[in-house]
Amino acid sequence: MLIGRLQVQPENPVRQAAEERLDRALRFLDSRVAAVPWLAGEEFTAADIMMGFPLTTMRYFAPLDLSPYPGILAYLQRIAAREGYQRAMAKGDPGMPLLLT
C-alpha cells in the first residue's frame, strides 16, 4: 500500500520485489484455501476472520485484482455466506459494497 501511495515507478526494484512477494503470498494462500475450506482446515477460526479485512475492505485503499486466484475468490464466497460475517458488515459498514470478487 505504501509503495502505491508513494507512486513508486513500476520499474523500481523495490516495487518489483514487493509485488513478487505479494504474489508469492497470494499464491500460497490460494493453494491453501483451494485445498481446504478454511485456513486451519475444516474449522473456521480467528485466522479466517483476520484474513477477511485484507482480502476485502483493504482493497478499497490498495486495489488488488484477485482474479488470478480462484481459490481465494471461492474462499471469500464462503466467508461472505457466513451469517456472522453478514451481521458484522451490516453493523460495521452498512451499505458498503463488499469486495468479494
Secondary structure, DSSP 8 states (H G I E B T S, - for coil): -HHHHTT--TT-HHHHHHHHHHHHHHHHHHHHHHHSSBTTBSS--HHHHHHHHHHTGGGGTS----TT-HHHHHHHHHHHHSHHHHHHHHHHSTT------
